[in-house]
Amino acid sequence: MDSLTIRPAGLNDAEDIWTWRNSDEAYKYYKNPQRQSLEEHISWMCRAVADAETILWIVEEGSLSVSHVRVDTISHCDSAISIVVDGTRQGEGIGKRSLSLAIEQLRQLDSTKQVFAEIHRDNKTSCGLFKSAGFEPHSQSGPFLKFMLSLIS
C-alpha cells in the first residue's frame, strides 16, 4: 500500500472514474439518484477540471489507477471531500491510504482549514473509513451523516 501515489486527474481518467462511480456498490449511496451517460460524465469532468474550486485526484498503484478523490471548496477555508475506489480493489485498504494522501495534499495547500464528508448512513465502510482518518460526526441531513476534520494544528 505504501506504493500508492496521488496526482491530478485529467480527462484521460474520465472513463475509469465513470466506471467506478456507476458500480452498483458505489452508486446506491449517492445523493443524486440519476446515472450519467459516459458523455454526460465527460462533459461534467471538463467543467470540473477547469473549475478552480474543484480538485480532482487519481490515486495510482504503479501505473494503475485505483481510486479517485474529489475536493470541492464550500467556503474560503472549508472543503468537501469524496472518494471512490475501483470496485475490483475494495477491501484492500486503498480507500484509507487514498484518503490519507488527499489529506496530506490539502495540508500542503494551507488554504483549507476544515474538511467535510457527507456519507449515507448505510455506507458503514465509508463511515468507518472517515472516522478512522480522524473525521468526527458533525450533523445529519436525512440519510446523510456529515463528518468534519479540522486541519488546523
PANULUM-281668 format. One line per field, with one value per residue (C-alpha): x, y, z; residue number from 1. Coordinates in steps of 0.001 Angstrom, whole numbers. Each point is the difference from the previous one (the first is absolute). Example, Ala and Ser with C-alpha at 12.3 -4.5 7.8 and 13.67 -1.06 7.14 Angstrom:
2
c1	12300, 1370
c2	-4500, 3440
c3	7800, -660
num	1, 2
This chain:
153
c1	0, 2929, 487, -3115, 490, -2384, -141, -2411, -2761, -438, -2461, 1823, -1218, -3675, -949, 1578, -1733, -3306, 295, 816, -2793, -2575, 712, -3028, 1967, 983, -3058, -2568, 1453, -20, -2254, -759, -2074, 477, 2784, 1967, 943, 3714, -489, -1741, 2775, 2704, -1836, -174, 3665, 1005, -1722, 1441, 3587, -309, -1670, 2415, -2334, 310, 2979, -29, 2658, 767, 1771, 2194, 1789, 2912, -1592, -3432, -2743, -1742, -2067, -1264, -196, -2012, 246, -2433, 487, -3119, 1341, 3317, 1400, -2386, -79, -2089, 1752, -1207, 1716, -754, 2153, 194, -2600, 2376, 2476, -2337, 963, 3734, 470, 182, -2739, 1816, 3346, -1649, -1752, 3267, 1833, -2752, 63, 3792, -477, -2647, 2280, 2715, -2420, -446, -3298, -2461, -536, -2912, -960, -3518, -1277, -3658, -582, -3170, -665, -278, 3487, 1676, 3325, 334, -1195, 2689, 2618, -550, -222, 3301, 1558, -978, -3275, -2567, -3799, -1281, -3660, -2635, -2334, -2443, 1931, 3320, 2447, 2425, 3502, 2612, 3792, 1887, 3327, 1072, 2801
c2	0, 2371, -80, 2117, 3468, 2864, 2262, 2492, -1662, 876, -711, -3222, -1285, 682, -3522, -1655, 2440, -453, -3788, 87, 2473, -2015, -3313, -1251, -97, 3696, 1360, -991, 2500, 3151, 2988, 319, -3039, 480, -1790, 2007, -1223, -37, 3048, 1911, -995, 1198, 3307, 353, -930, 2664, 2592, -1438, -91, 3666, 1048, 1649, -992, -3734, -2299, -3408, -2557, -3504, -2427, -2513, -3184, 47, 1069, -1476, 2408, -1357, 2873, 3529, 2801, 3172, 3147, 2892, 3394, 916, 3217, 1838, -2547, -2986, -2851, -3092, -3255, -3193, -3174, -2957, -3110, -2370, -2625, -2813, 1314, 618, -1593, 460, 3175, 2224, 2324, 653, 695, 2120, 2129, 385, 1138, 2513, 1446, 350, 1950, 2253, 745, 1104, 2339, 1840, 1577, -2590, 59, -2449, -2922, -1426, -3315, -900, -3734, -2056, -1510, -3485, 269, -1471, -516, 3695, 1149, -2179, 1186, 3674, -572, -1901, 2993, 2301, 1373, 638, -65, 3510, -122, -1986, 848, -2757, -3217, 1866, 400, 2907, -500, 2694, 32, 3069, 530, 2670, -1283
c3	0, 506, -3760, -554, -1452, -648, -3038, -1560, -2009, -3645, -2761, -825, 3421, -745, -1066, 3067, 2356, -1809, 246, 3724, 785, -1898, 1683, 1915, 3256, -195, -1769, 2603, 2494, -2170, 563, -3713, -987, -3737, -1828, -2541, -3418, -739, -2241, 2815, 2403, -2395, -383, 3808, 297, -2535, 2182, 3233, -1286, -1000, 3272, 2452, 2855, -739, 408, -1651, 865, -1176, 2298, -1741, 901, -2401, -3278, 871, 1106, 3105, 1440, -515, 2577, -568, 2107, -436, 1652, 1983, 1564, 143, 2498, -105, -2494, -673, -864, -1629, -1097, -2229, -278, -2946, 923, -885, 2608, 2931, 3292, -624, 2070, -3078, 1270, 3272, -1680, -2723, 2600, 1904, -3143, -795, 3514, -223, -3245, 1580, 2952, -2462, -1791, 3313, -1093, 1282, 3753, 272, -2200, -75, -1316, -462, 125, -243, 3412, -1542, -1495, 3079, -1802, -907, 3421, 1593, -2485, 746, 3756, -81, -1814, 2884, -1368, 2733, -262, -705, -1029, -1875, -2871, -844, -596, -348, 2858, -143, 1380, 586, 287, 1177, -1762, 2461, 2228
num	1, 2, 3, 4, 5, 6, 7, 8, 9, 10, 11, 12, 13, 14, 15, 16, 17, 18, 19, 20, 21, 22, 23, 24, 25, 26, 27, 28, 29, 30, 31, 32, 33, 34, 35, 36, 37, 38, 39, 40, 41, 42, 43, 44, 45, 46, 47, 48, 49, 50, 51, 52, 53, 54, 55, 56, 57, 58, 59, 60, 61, 62, 63, 64, 65, 66, 67, 68, 69, 70, 71, 72, 73, 74, 75, 76, 77, 78, 79, 80, 81, 82, 83, 84, 85, 86, 87, 88, 89, 90, 91, 92, 93, 94, 95, 96, 97, 98, 99, 100, 101, 102, 103, 104, 105, 106, 107, 108, 109, 110, 111, 112, 113, 114, 115, 116, 117, 118, 119, 120, 121, 122, 123, 124, 125, 126, 127, 128, 129, 130, 131, 132, 133, 134, 135, 136, 137, 138, 139, 140, 141, 142, 143, 144, 145, 146, 147, 148, 149, 150, 151, 152, 153
